Amino acid sequence: MDPLIIYNTLTRRKEPFKPLHAPHVGMYVCGPTVYGDAHLGHARPAITFDLLFRYLKHLGYKVRYVRNITDVGHLEHDADEGEDKIAKKARLEQLEPMEVVQYYTLRYHHAMEALNVLPPSIEPHASGHIIEQIELVKQILANGYAYESQGSVYFDVEKYNKDHRYGILSGRNIEDMLKTTRELDGTEEKRNPIDFALWKCAQPEHIMRWPSPWSNGFPGWHCECTAMGRKYLGNHFDIHGGGMDLIFPHHECEIAQAIASQGDEMVHYWMHNNMITINGQKMGKSLGNFITLDQFFTGDHASLTQAYAPMTIRFFILQAHYRSTVDFSNEALQAAEKGLARLMEAYSHLKKIQPAATSSVEVKGLREKCYEAMNDDLNSPIVISHLFDAARSINAVKDGKATLSAADLQELKDTFQLFLFEILGMKDEAAAGGNSYEAFGKAVDLLLAIRQQAKANKDWATSDKIRNELTALGFKIKDTKEGAEWTLG
Ligand code: ZN
């Protein structure tokens, strides 16, 4: 089989994936800043790197997947200024900042579970790693790439750029950056407007603060991922991912911090998913097209004509390559809903088809073609198109226009199971709901049959216990000549 090829944002090339310490793979993905409900912008990186996580595990790697929770230091303007996003929400809602963090972290987990996104191996909080971040700042200061100014510590971009190259990931150069940032300069503390904060001295009203050698304050946003990536994955690890919007400044600054502290780059492959637009527009609160995942699931938003199941959202995202943009619209989501239903129906037909002596449709190449697509930088839309081709063959067999041998039937079942469910991570929501309801009903029937048996044996204690306990749970039991009937509620 061909090796897995992935696109490395750092080298701007597709490269064969060679882990530093196979079979172990270290993977770090920037997680959410937990001050609001998860939206599509959270779903895409979560699903993209879930696909990679699932596929690497399928290939036999032992993956340590770290996805952080940002709960400190992410300021309003995503730069070094403004109020901390969590602290602001806490102030507006009169809550403790950690109440905000807990509330939105739980809601994020709930949304991710609905999308069938596997939990990461470690989910560290930035606020739980202040010591590691202070250590990082100390190292950068000791190496001469940072300076202290009025209790804050800034990264000296110009100094760093003399020895290394700032802008290596984003392709920006420092002269251009200087031209565009000079006018925006607001702080007197920095030597240079393009310098970024490693540690910020807290203003008196700032509630999230920790002691440090420089001041009572808090770490700069970029520090957490460098410090936590290093702590859990080592000084050199395989993959660092996130949305394309994080390339600059966040990931650019992470690279600078790693090199300035340990002398070389930590990350082997940088991977970035492209962005999501809604009806061709950038998503934003001011544009009125800011739709949370819960609103998609319930249909409760003026722009939505219906509710969309989590699997429709997941399938829609996977129908585009992760490096392409995705544009959400009701029409596009409805098309995804129908497409997914076609695949699920084809899979359920597979269970009912009677095998013939020979096959009149080609099955052999399907699995290889799906692997080929996945190995080509996780080309999920091509995998899906191969599954659609297979669905057409399955429908032809169902309609009596083609035949499948027992071996080919099994091969199709296995390939659907592997690619549609295990790797693409789809689940049959209708069947899951249907099966659990059916199973629930059968379990109650079983209890009543046991009660019937107990009555026949004059075991009144057991018979009464079952009746009383079911009644207490809200069941209405009615004894008839044929046995007991039940209703709920
Ligand atoms: Zn990050």
Residues whose N, C-alpha, C, O or C-beta is under 5 A from the ligand:
A	BS01	ZN	C30 C225
